[in-house]
Amino acid sequence: MPNRDAGNTTEPVGPTSATAGLSTGGAAAADVIAVLVFALLARIAHNSEELPLTFFGWLDTTWPFLVGTALVWGLIVSDRLHRAPGSGWVICAVTWVTGMIFWGIRHSEIPHWSFMIVAAVMLVVLLIGWRAVASRVTARRR
């Protein structure tokens, strides 16, 4: 099996591909950072006595979405999900759906529709956003 990270030019590098021109590890790390930023921004936005801005509170907000990110990257690494154009959207969707499911289980309720919409928009901005930037940088280097 060829190493896709060793400069294989057949892998999609566009703004919605899984890696956007980065190595698999680099792209997965960028997704983790994006989810960490997402959760930090959520905690800052909702900083109150009921939802204080603490390290463990941040982790509590982060873990449901990181489970989704880990799940989808496990599928990519195991070649069950291909890095084709549009796979960045799959990564975003799986992260969001898994996060919503685990959030609902953790809180014993269905997330409010406004929370679901804001979470989806922020994940798109962060997970697709870094891919758009990376693909532009990669295109300029070629």
Buried (B, 14 or more C-beta within 10 A) or exposed (E): EEEBBEEEEEBBBBBBBBBBBBBBEBBBEBBBEBBBBBBBBBBEEBEEEEBEEEEEBBEBBBBBBBBBBBBBBEBBEEEEBBBBBEBBBBBBBBBBBBBBBBBBEEEEEEBEEEBBEEBBEBBBBBBBBBBBEBBEEBEEEE
